[in-house]
């Protein structure tokens, strides 16, 4: 059986967790903004297609979530 981590280590990780979540969120936001910028630069037809695909994906995830929630 493994020894539980020291309470000081848990406290340190608890303090750092929100910081790393913030760093990850900033990286994801930067990637999304860069991809939207490139997509918008390609023209309105590609932007419309991307919006339709994204909308279909959101609706699909919502439907799957509602169906799985019933179990």
Backbone torsions as a table, in degrees:
resi	resn	phi	psi	omega
1	UNK	NA	134.9	-176.8
2	UNK	-78.7	149.2	176.4
3	UNK	-77.0	139.2	177.3
4	UNK	-68.1	149.4	179.8
5	UNK	-65.2	157.0	179.8
6	UNK	-65.5	146.1	179.1
7	UNK	-58.4	-33.3	179.5
8	UNK	-64.8	-37.7	178.8
9	UNK	-66.3	-40.4	177.2
10	UNK	-62.5	-41.4	-179.6
11	UNK	-64.3	-40.8	179.5
12	UNK	-64.7	-44.5	178.9
13	UNK	-65.5	-36.1	177.5
14	UNK	-65.2	-32.8	177.8
15	UNK	-74.9	-33.8	-176.5
16	UNK	-83.9	-22.6	-175.4
17	UNK	-57.2	-48.5	179.2
18	UNK	-62.1	-34.0	178.9
19	UNK	-63.6	-45.7	-179.2
20	UNK	-68.3	-34.2	175.3
21	UNK	-63.1	-38.8	178.0
22	UNK	-65.7	-43.2	179.5
23	UNK	-62.7	-44.5	178.9
24	UNK	-63.5	-41.8	179.1
25	UNK	-62.3	-40.1	178.2
26	UNK	-64.7	-41.6	178.7
27	UNK	-64.2	-42.4	178.4
28	UNK	-64.7	-43.3	179.1
29	UNK	-61.4	-41.9	178.5
30	UNK	-63.1	-41.7	179.2
31	UNK	-65.4	-41.3	179.1
32	UNK	-65.6	-44.2	179.3
33	UNK	-63.7	-39.8	178.2
34	UNK	-64.8	-41.0	-180.0
35	UNK	-69.9	-37.5	177.6
36	UNK	-66.0	-39.7	178.5
37	UNK	-61.0	-46.0	180.0
38	UNK	-66.3	-39.0	-180.0
39	UNK	-66.6	-42.1	179.1
40	UNK	-65.5	-31.7	-179.8
41	UNK	-70.8	-21.5	-178.9
42	UNK	-79.2	-15.8	175.7
43	UNK	122.7	165.2	-174.4
44	UNK	-66.5	-32.3	-177.3
45	UNK	-66.8	-40.3	177.7
46	UNK	-70.1	-34.9	179.3
47	UNK	-65.8	-41.4	178.6
48	UNK	-63.2	-44.5	178.5
49	UNK	-61.2	-43.7	179.8
50	UNK	-63.0	-41.0	178.8
51	UNK	-65.5	-39.7	178.2
52	UNK	-65.4	-42.0	178.6
53	UNK	-65.7	-43.0	179.0
54	UNK	-63.7	-43.2	177.9
55	UNK	-62.2	-41.8	177.6
56	UNK	-64.1	-38.7	178.4
57	UNK	-65.4	-41.9	178.9
58	UNK	-63.4	-45.4	178.8
59	UNK	-63.7	-41.6	178.5
60	UNK	-61.3	-44.9	177.8
61	UNK	-63.6	-39.0	178.8
62	UNK	-64.0	-43.1	-180.0
63	UNK	-64.7	-44.8	178.5
64	UNK	-62.6	-40.1	178.2
65	UNK	-62.8	-41.8	179.0
66	UNK	-67.5	-41.2	179.7
67	UNK	-65.7	-40.3	-179.5
68	UNK	-75.7	-24.7	179.9
69	UNK	-67.2	-28.1	-178.2
70	UNK	-67.9	-19.3	-177.4
71	UNK	-83.9	NA	NA
